[in-house]
Amino acid sequence: MYKPILTIDLPKLRDNARVEKKELGEHGIEVMAVNKVFNGCVATARAVLEGGIDVIAESRTYNLKKLKDALGCRTCLLRSPVLSEIEDVIRYADISLNSEVAVIKALSAEAVRQGKTHEVLLMVDMGDLREGIMFDHYQDIVDTVKLINELPNLKLYGLGTNFNCYGTVMPTVKNGCDFRDIARKVEADTGIKIPRLSAGNCTSYVLIDQGKWPEGLNHLRIGGLHEYGIEYVKVHYLDQYHHSQKPVEKVCSPLYTLTAEIIELNSKPTVPIGELGVDAFLQTKTFVDRGIRRRALLAFGRQDVPSENCVPCDDSITVLGQTSDHTIIDIEDCKTPLKVGDKVSFELDYTGLLAACTTDGVEKRFIN
């Protein structure tokens, strides 16, 4: 049966992972590869492992199960564990991000029951206001580090923090150094060695790119860098990585293309005829009269991948809009003759890739 097709270029993803591991390693930084945009895809995780990164991180335990069953690799649960799934967390995650004492105690008890050692990355909130013990609650950080060190079958993986997610707080030299200094004070006050300071996600790479990386920060949890080859704060391509040739503000990549079939092709006005209201998603629209233009209907819609996250591979094609099941494109200036049944391809940005990998309505294929 028909589905639009997502094609993922595994060799280039593998190359990017290899470059990332080498580049960050030269700065003393260990990399944990975030695979969550691919929704637990075994093939993409395998490609990154082949690139030399040895820990794969996902936000959902059911995806870690897929990776453990297929690859047997070291895994990390990126989202703080749910108390009701502690048994599965211990079974399928070697490492997890934590901040709640009740959850940490439950992990210890279940690790004892399963005869495993589980590693805890204790999260410190440096101001982005998502997960973690607030940076100014120093005694709570100390007490939790001591607890992890004392509980049976737990091991302190390190301290972690996060930037540029919920609160849009940027990684800076100051908050990076503040995070490092908290860790050093904890070590001095407790005598407990903190092996890793996990200083954020791919947005933290901006400090490396600018030559400002704070000494002592030695770990990152990264997906977007090797997936797109883009520095996401100043938004520019990194030529040591495979990346798109489109304008960088599109933040898309030819490593991930969505291909859909034309189901109608004709010429129509560019402004609707009649009294206007709202669209299928209760949004109002404005239209520019460009006369009669040739356009095509494609067999995918917002239920599959939002059109604003799709960049036509052919620069002469323009996306006009979308409903649940249809995407409308302008092909008036297209140099390639198109007909019903032909296929049109798009490079996807991160949000588009996330949607394409998550929905059952898109078929996944791989370049090996």
C-alpha positions in Angstrom: 0.0 0.0 0.0 1.1 3.6 -0.7 2.9 5.6 1.9 5.2 8.6 1.4 8.8 7.5 1.8 11.5 8.8 4.2 15.0 7.9 2.9 17.9 8.1 5.4 21.5 8.2 4.2 23.3 5.9 6.7 26.8 6.2 5.3 26.8 10.0 5.6 25.3 9.7 9.1 28.1 7.3 10.0 30.7 9.7 8.6 29.3 12.6 10.6 29.4 10.6 13.8 33.0 9.7 13.2 33.9 13.3 12.6 32.0 14.4 15.7 33.7 11.8 17.9 37.2 12.8 16.7 36.5 16.6 16.8 35.1 16.6 20.3 37.6 14.1 21.5 40.3 16.5 20.6 38.7 18.9 23.2 38.6 16.2 25.8 34.8 15.7 25.4 33.1 12.3 25.5 30.0 12.0 23.3 26.7 10.3 24.0 24.7 10.0 20.7 21.1 11.1 20.9 18.9 8.9 18.6 15.5 10.1 19.8 14.6 12.0 16.6 14.7 8.6 14.8 12.2 7.1 17.3 14.4 4.2 18.3 15.5 3.3 14.8 18.0 0.5 15.0 19.6 1.3 11.7 20.5 4.9 12.6 21.8 3.8 16.0 24.0 1.2 14.4 25.4 3.7 11.9 26.4 6.0 14.8 27.9 3.1 16.7 29.9 2.2 13.6 31.1 5.9 13.6 32.7 5.2 17.0 30.3 6.6 19.5 29.5 3.9 22.1 26.5 5.1 24.1 23.1 5.7 22.4 20.5 7.8 24.2 16.7 7.8 23.8 13.9 9.5 25.7 11.6 6.6 25.8 12.2 3.2 27.4 10.4 1.2 24.8 12.9 2.6 22.2 15.8 1.5 24.4 14.3 -2.0 24.4 14.5 -2.0 20.6 18.1 -1.0 20.7 19.2 -3.4 23.5 17.4 -6.3 21.8 19.0 -5.6 18.4 22.4 -4.1 19.2 23.2 -4.9 22.8 24.9 -1.5 23.1 25.2 0.8 26.1 22.1 2.9 26.4 21.0 6.0 28.3 17.4 7.1 29.1 17.4 10.9 28.4 14.1 11.7 30.1 13.9 11.2 33.9 12.5 7.8 34.6 8.8 7.3 35.3 8.3 5.6 38.7 5.9 3.1 37.2 8.5 1.9 34.7 11.6 1.5 37.0 11.8 -2.3 36.2 12.1 -1.6 32.5 14.6 1.3 33.0 17.0 -1.0 34.9 16.5 -3.7 32.3 17.1 -1.6 29.2 19.0 1.5 30.3 22.6 1.4 31.5 22.4 5.1 32.4 19.6 7.5 33.2 19.2 11.2 33.9 17.8 11.9 37.4 17.0 14.5 39.9 14.3 13.0 42.2 15.4 11.2 45.3 12.4 8.9 45.3 13.2 7.8 41.7 16.9 7.3 42.6 16.0 5.1 45.5 13.6 3.0 43.4 16.3 2.6 40.8 18.7 1.2 43.4 16.1 -1.2 44.8 15.3 -2.5 41.3 19.0 -2.8 40.3 19.6 -4.9 43.4 16.6 -7.1 42.5 17.9 -7.6 38.9 21.6 -7.9 40.0 22.7 -5.0 37.9 24.6 -1.8 38.4 22.9 1.3 37.1 24.6 4.6 36.4 23.0 7.9 37.3 23.6 11.3 35.6 22.5 13.7 38.2 20.9 16.8 36.6 21.6 20.3 37.8 19.3 23.1 36.5 21.5 26.1 35.5 18.5 28.2 34.6 16.7 26.7 31.7 14.0 25.5 34.1 13.4 22.0 32.9 14.8 19.0 34.8 17.4 19.1 37.5 18.1 20.4 41.0 18.4 24.2 40.9 22.0 25.3 40.9 21.6 27.5 44.0 20.3 24.6 46.1 23.8 23.5 46.7 23.1 21.3 49.7 20.5 19.3 47.8 23.1 18.6 45.1 25.6 17.5 47.7 23.1 15.3 49.6 21.9 13.6 46.3 25.5 12.9 45.2 26.2 11.3 48.6 23.0 9.3 48.3 23.9 7.9 44.9 27.3 7.0 46.2 25.9 5.2 49.2 23.0 3.3 47.6 23.6 -0.3 46.5 24.0 -1.1 42.8 24.1 2.6 41.7 27.1 4.4 40.3 27.5 8.1 39.7 27.9 8.6 36.0 28.4 12.4 36.4 26.6 15.7 36.8 24.6 17.0 33.8 22.9 20.2 32.8 20.9 21.4 29.9 20.5 24.6 27.9 18.4 26.0 25.1 15.4 23.7 25.5 12.4 24.9 27.6 13.7 28.2 28.8 15.8 29.1 25.7 18.8 29.8 28.0 21.9 29.9 25.9 25.1 28.0 26.8 27.7 30.6 27.8 31.2 30.6 29.2 29.8 31.9 32.5 27.1 29.3 33.0 29.5 26.6 31.9 32.1 27.7 34.4 29.5 28.0 37.1 28.4 24.4 36.4 32.0 23.2 36.6 32.7 25.1 39.8 29.7 23.6 41.5 31.0 20.1 40.6 34.5 20.9 41.8 33.1 22.2 45.1 31.0 19.0 45.5 34.1 16.9 45.0 36.0 18.9 47.5 33.3 18.8 50.1 32.4 15.1 49.7 35.6 13.5 48.5 33.5 11.8 45.8 34.9 11.9 42.3 32.6 13.2 39.6 33.7 11.4 36.4 31.8 13.5 33.9 30.4 17.0 33.5 27.8 16.7 30.8 27.4 20.2 29.7 24.3 20.1 27.5 23.3 19.2 24.0 24.3 20.2 20.4 23.7 23.9 21.1 26.6 23.8 23.6 28.9 23.2 20.5 28.8 26.9 19.9 31.4 27.4 22.6 33.7 24.9 20.9 33.1 26.6 17.5 34.1 29.9 19.0 37.1 28.5 20.8 35.6 29.3 24.2 34.9 25.9 25.7 35.4 25.9 29.5 38.1 23.7 30.7 36.9 20.7 32.7 33.6 20.1 30.9 34.1 16.7 29.4 30.8 15.3 28.1 28.0 16.2 25.8 24.7 14.6 24.8 24.4 15.3 21.1 22.1 14.5 18.2 21.7 17.5 15.9 25.4 18.0 15.2 26.0 14.7 13.5 22.5 14.5 12.1 22.6 17.9 10.4 26.2 19.3 10.4 24.9 22.7 11.6 26.0 24.9 14.5 22.6 25.7 15.9 23.1 28.9 17.9 24.7 31.2 15.2 23.2 28.8 12.6 25.9 28.1 10.1 27.1 25.0 8.3 30.1 23.1 9.5 32.0 22.0 6.4 33.7 19.0 8.1 30.3 17.4 8.2 27.9 16.3 5.5 25.2 19.0 5.2 22.6 20.6 2.9 23.4 23.0 0.1 20.2 24.9 0.8 20.3 28.2 2.6 21.3 27.4 6.1 18.2 29.1 7.6 16.2 26.2 6.2 18.1 24.0 8.7 17.3 20.9 6.5 19.5 18.0 5.3 19.7 15.8 2.2 20.5 12.9 4.6 16.7 12.8 5.2 14.4 13.1 2.2 10.6 12.7 2.0 9.2 11.6 -1.3 5.5 11.8 -2.2 3.4 11.0 -5.2 1.4 13.5 -7.3 -2.3 12.7 -7.3 -3.6 15.8 -9.1 -2.0 18.3 -11.5 -3.7 21.3 -13.0 -3.7 25.1 -13.3 -5.9 27.0 -10.9 -6.3 30.6 -9.5 -3.9 31.6 -6.6 -6.7 33.2 -4.6 -9.8 31.2 -3.4 -13.1 32.1 -4.9 -15.9 32.9 -2.4 -16.2 34.2 1.2 -13.2 33.2 3.3 -13.3 31.8 6.8 -10.8 29.5 8.5 -9.0 26.4 7.2 -9.2 22.8 8.5 -7.0 23.8 11.5 -9.1 26.9 12.3 -6.4 29.2 11.0 -7.1 32.3 8.9 -5.0 32.8 5.7 -4.1 35.6 3.3 -3.5 34.9 -0.4 -1.5 36.9 -3.0 -3.0 37.0 -6.4 -0.4 35.7 -8.9 -2.9 34.8 -11.5 -3.5 31.2 -12.8 -0.6 28.9 -12.0 0.2 25.3 -12.4 0.2 23.3 -9.2 0.1 19.7 -7.9 -1.5 17.9 -5.1 0.8 15.4 -3.2 -0.4 12.4 -1.2 0.8 13.4 2.2 -0.5 15.9 4.7 -0.1 17.5 8.1 -1.0 14.1 9.7 2.2 12.8 8.2 4.8 15.7 8.1 4.0 19.5 8.4 4.8 21.2 5.2 6.7 24.1 6.9 9.3 21.5 7.8 9.7 20.3 4.2 12.1 22.0 1.7 11.6 21.0 -1.9 14.7 19.4 -3.4 13.9 21.3 -6.6 14.3 25.0 -5.8 11.8 25.9 -8.5 9.0 24.3 -6.5 7.1 26.2 -3.8 5.0 24.7 -1.1 1.6 26.5 -1.0 0.0 24.8 1.9 -1.4 21.7 3.4 -4.4 20.0 4.9 -4.5 16.8 6.9 -4.0 14.5 3.9 -2.8 16.8 1.0 0.2 19.0 0.3 -0.2 21.6 -2.4 2.8 22.8 -4.4 3.3 25.4 -7.1 5.2 23.9 -10.1 4.7 26.8 -12.6 8.4 27.4 -12.7 9.5 23.8 -12.5 11.8 22.9 -15.4 11.2 19.2 -15.1 7.9 18.0 -16.8 5.7 16.5 -14.2 2.6 14.3 -14.5 0.2 12.5 -12.2 2.1 9.5 -10.6 5.4 11.3 -10.6 7.2 11.8 -7.3 8.4 15.0 -5.6 11.1 15.0 -2.9 11.9 17.3 0.1 14.7 17.7 2.5 13.5 17.6 6.1 14.4 19.8 9.0 14.6 18.4 12.5 10.9 18.8 13.3 10.0 17.2 9.9 12.3 14.3 10.5 10.9 13.8 14.0 7.4 13.7 12.5 8.4 11.4 9.7 10.1 8.9 12.0 7.3 8.9 14.5 4.3 8.4 12.3 3.2 5.0 10.9 2.0 6.8 7.8 5.5 7.2 6.3 7.6 4.3 5.0 11.2 4.3 6.1 14.0 3.3 3.7 17.8 3.4 4.0 20.8 4.1 1.8 23.3 1.6 3.0 
